[in-house]
Amino acid sequence: MTTEHQRDVARVDSPQVGRGMTDEHLVRPLVPPDDFAASDPFLLLMEDTFPLGVFDRHPHQGIETVTYVIDGAVEHFDNHGNTGLFEAGDALWLTSGRGIVHNEQPARGEPVHLLQLWVNLPAASKRVPANFQELRAADLPVRREPGAEIRVFSGSSGTVTAPTTNHAAVTMVEARLEPGASIEQDLPADYTAFVVVLEGSGSIGMSRTKVTASEVAWLTKGDDQSAVRLTGGAEGLRAILFAGRPIGEPIAARGPFVLNTDAELDAGFREYRRSGERFGLEG
């Protein structure tokens, strides 16, 4: 692993749990949608716990959604004919592109606890056909180091590369570290990167900043190819690192549609109203 430039922690956030769409829907805004330039290419990351009936069918255009199941199970279906059941540790990488209508509901009548990340699409990919990628924990490539297991959902870790197709360059790896175990994760210099701590505790970066469960650590940037060190604390550490290359394009967002101009948003909503359940199926 490269150690030419070691990333550090710029800040640690401790987002609070709030009420979502109902009293039974709990939500934590891990990456709130309030500073797109700073989080580019990421638009938002929400941690949700909800029972059946909170969300209804809804459209998306111009983004990718990445749903990672922490506990429970979720069922997906969309108007392109895709369906799937995702268990704890699995993820669903959904490219809305020119349009999709979908829903994700808790399975088996039990609440589900999950993360949902929205990734912006570059202008050249806003109109690509919708795509559905099932990222099963049992099938994903895994990098193993002493006391450490790194499951690669997107991008690469060491010599291990995920087969996931990306329109925006994104790395997503889940690290499980035993107490005292360390890994280094390579990161291109320009990537925006942050770490979500799911369980346990540990330290991140060259200053060994302490982190614990439920915190989000944002990493510094540099001018060179870089790496970040993660070390498990007394309880071990389970965390997901997200990193992506900034797109650097204008963003116009309205609900579940994210395009480049207000005129494009107006056109996208007209298209949805006209197409209904065939949204995104017509070229």
Secondary structure, 3 states (H helix, E strand, C coil): CCCCCECCEEEEECCCCEECCCCCCEEEEEECCCCHHHHCCEEEEEEEEECCCCCCCEEEECEEEEEEEEECEEEEEECCCCEEEEECCCEEEEECCCCEEEEEEECCCCCEEEEEEEEECCHHHCCCCCEEEEECCCCCCEEEECCEEEEEEECEECCEECCCCCCCCEEEEEEEECCCCEEEEEECCCCEEEEEEEEEEEEECCCCEEEECCCEEEECCCCCCEEEEEEEEEEEEEEEEEEECCCCCCCEEECCEEECCHHHHHHHHHHHHHHHHHCCCCC
